[in-house]
C-alpha cells in the first residue's frame, strides 16, 4: 500500500476525500445524521438477505463449479438491472465511470468468485462469520486511502478482528462435510474470504466518498452494467454451464438457488446497501456484519454443519473487534 501524506483527522462523518492525481475535484460527502429507524430497518433486512446467501451458494455448488456460480450470479444480477443501467448510462458523469468500475470489480465481481471458491471447502456458516471482517477493512482502508481517523481503540479492534480470523482458520477448521472439522488445509480457504472482504472494504469507501451524489439504483445498475458483460461472456464461452444445465441431474434446482442468490443478495441487497450508505455512514452500513454470521450459522446448523468451541471463540473475537471499531472515537 503506498504511503499517504499526512492528513487532518476530523470527525468520522465529516471527512473529505483526499486529492487523487489526474482526477477531477469532487465535493466532500455531506455529513450523515444519526441512523434513523428506516436505516436500522434496512440494516436488519440486509442482514437477513446476506446471511442467507452463504447457504444458497452451498446449494448452487452441488452442481456448478465456483467459477460457474460466480459468473452466473453476476450475470443474472446484471440482466435484472439492465434496463436501469441503460437508462442511467446517459445521465452519469463520465468521470464517475472509473469509480463505478472499480467498485463493481472489487466489491461485486471478484468476491462472487472468491466466496464461491472458498465454500467448496469451507462451511457456509463459517463463511458468514469471516464476512464480518468487512467492517475491519472498511475502517482500515478508509484510514489508509480516504483520511478516516484511526485511533488506538480502532487499531485494537482491527487487531482483534484479524486475531479471530487466525483462530478460526488454524484451530476451528472448516466444519464442512467434504473436509472434517479441524482440517487446517481446508480452513485456509478462508483466506479467499479475507481477500473478498478487503474488496468490500474498498468498495464501501469508494461509494461513500466518490459516488455519494448518485442514487443507489444508479450506482448498483451501472456497476453491474460495467461488469456484467465480461461475466456473461465468460459464463457462456469459457465454462460448461450451458451443458450442465441441459444434461446434469439437479442442475435446474441448483440454478434456481443461484438465481435467488443473484436476485436478492446481489441485485436487491446491493441497492439497499448503497441506500443505507447514503442514509448513514460507511461504518454503520458495514455493521450488518454483527447479524450476518448468526443468520449464516443458523442456516448451516439446519443443513447439518458442525460448530465447535473454536468456531465460537473465533467468531466472538472477530465480533468483539467489530464492536470496538464501531464504538471507538
Secondary structure as the mmCIF struct_conf table of DSSP 4:
data_model
#
loop_
_struct_conf.conf_type_id
_struct_conf.id
_struct_conf.beg_label_comp_id
_struct_conf.beg_label_asym_id
_struct_conf.beg_label_seq_id
_struct_conf.end_label_comp_id
_struct_conf.end_label_asym_id
_struct_conf.end_label_seq_id
HELX_LH_PP_P HELX_LH_PP_P1 UNK A 2 UNK A 6
HELX_RH_3T_P HELX_RH_3T_P1 UNK A 12 UNK A 14
HELX_LH_PP_P HELX_LH_PP_P2 UNK A 15 UNK A 19
TURN_TY1_P TURN_TY1_P1 UNK A 21 UNK A 22
HELX_LH_PP_P HELX_LH_PP_P3 UNK A 27 UNK A 33
BEND BEND1 UNK A 34 UNK A 34
HELX_LH_PP_P HELX_LH_PP_P4 UNK A 35 UNK A 35
HELX_RH_AL_P HELX_RH_AL_P1 UNK A 37 UNK A 60
TURN_TY1_P TURN_TY1_P2 UNK A 61 UNK A 63
BEND BEND2 UNK A 64 UNK A 64
HELX_RH_AL_P HELX_RH_AL_P2 UNK A 66 UNK A 80
TURN_TY1_P TURN_TY1_P3 UNK A 81 UNK A 81
HELX_RH_AL_P HELX_RH_AL_P3 UNK A 82 UNK A 89
TURN_TY1_P TURN_TY1_P4 UNK A 90 UNK A 91
BEND BEND3 UNK A 92 UNK A 92
HELX_RH_3T_P HELX_RH_3T_P2 UNK A 94 UNK A 96
HELX_RH_AL_P HELX_RH_AL_P4 UNK A 97 UNK A 104
HELX_RH_PI_P HELX_RH_PI_P1 UNK A 105 UNK A 109
HELX_RH_AL_P HELX_RH_AL_P5 UNK A 110 UNK A 118
TURN_TY1_P TURN_TY1_P5 UNK A 119 UNK A 121
BEND BEND4 UNK A 122 UNK A 122
HELX_RH_AL_P HELX_RH_AL_P6 UNK A 124 UNK A 130
TURN_TY1_P TURN_TY1_P6 UNK A 131 UNK A 132
HELX_RH_AL_P HELX_RH_AL_P7 UNK A 133 UNK A 146
HELX_RH_AL_P HELX_RH_AL_P8 UNK A 152 UNK A 167
HELX_RH_PI_P HELX_RH_PI_P2 UNK A 168 UNK A 172
STRN STRN1 UNK A 173 UNK A 176
TURN_TY1_P TURN_TY1_P7 UNK A 177 UNK A 178
STRN STRN2 UNK A 179 UNK A 181
TURN_TY1_P TURN_TY1_P8 UNK A 182 UNK A 182
HELX_RH_AL_P HELX_RH_AL_P9 UNK A 184 UNK A 187
TURN_TY1_P TURN_TY1_P9 UNK A 188 UNK A 189
HELX_RH_AL_P HELX_RH_AL_P10 UNK A 190 UNK A 210
BEND BEND5 UNK A 211 UNK A 211
TURN_TY1_P TURN_TY1_P10 UNK A 212 UNK A 213
BEND BEND6 UNK A 214 UNK A 214
HELX_RH_AL_P HELX_RH_AL_P11 UNK A 216 UNK A 238
BEND BEND7 UNK A 239 UNK A 240
HELX_RH_AL_P HELX_RH_AL_P12 UNK A 241 UNK A 247
BEND BEND8 UNK A 248 UNK A 248
TURN_TY1_P TURN_TY1_P11 UNK A 249 UNK A 250
HELX_RH_AL_P HELX_RH_AL_P13 UNK A 251 UNK A 260
HELX_RH_PI_P HELX_RH_PI_P3 UNK A 261 UNK A 268
HELX_RH_AL_P HELX_RH_AL_P14 UNK A 269 UNK A 279
BEND BEND9 UNK A 280 UNK A 280
HELX_RH_AL_P HELX_RH_AL_P15 UNK A 282 UNK A 286
TURN_TY1_P TURN_TY1_P12 UNK A 287 UNK A 288
HELX_RH_AL_P HELX_RH_AL_P16 UNK A 289 UNK A 302
TURN_TY1_P TURN_TY1_P13 UNK A 303 UNK A 304
HELX_RH_AL_P HELX_RH_AL_P17 UNK A 309 UNK A 327
#
